[in-house]
Amino acid sequence: MTAPSVVVRPARPDEAAELAWLAALTFPLACPPGTSTATMARHIAEHLSPERFRAWSRDPGCALLVADGGESPAGYVLLLRGEPDGDAERDVLRSTVGPGPYVELSKIYVHPARQGDGTANALMAAAVRTADEIAPDRPFWLGTNGDNLRAQAFYRKHGFTVVGSRTYDVGGVQHDDVVMLHTP
């Protein structure tokens, strides 16, 4: 299915509140079953605030892209250039592809009403192009919950393969993730 009138473009700082609202709506959909509402709320408040989105939109080491759906954002993707924060993902990337810097697909989320309409595909295509623009010929990777088979299938469809694992903190609760590397 083709995304109805979606344009992927750089996010603007004045969209930070809308993107934070979209993050609060979509982040729980990717959490492992059984993750408490309080745990998710704590993570959202700490990591997905309007201030964070505003900072990402201005940071030259980031690429925050929005799927412009007309009246409100249909989705967003965040790419980060540099070294991973965690030892596990840094070790697996170094042993798989060598030293950094790397580009991380940190977040990609689509409004539930737009899932299945091609918006996610448009965002991912833009993410792949942008990753190569911000760090030409550098490895492009992501981490996603090990139990989120739907997300992993989407990433595999777009050229990612599992190369390792890591532990990811969501509101003080540790979860098992897989580390995936883009291999065009």
Disulfide bonds with the S-S distance in Angstrom:
none
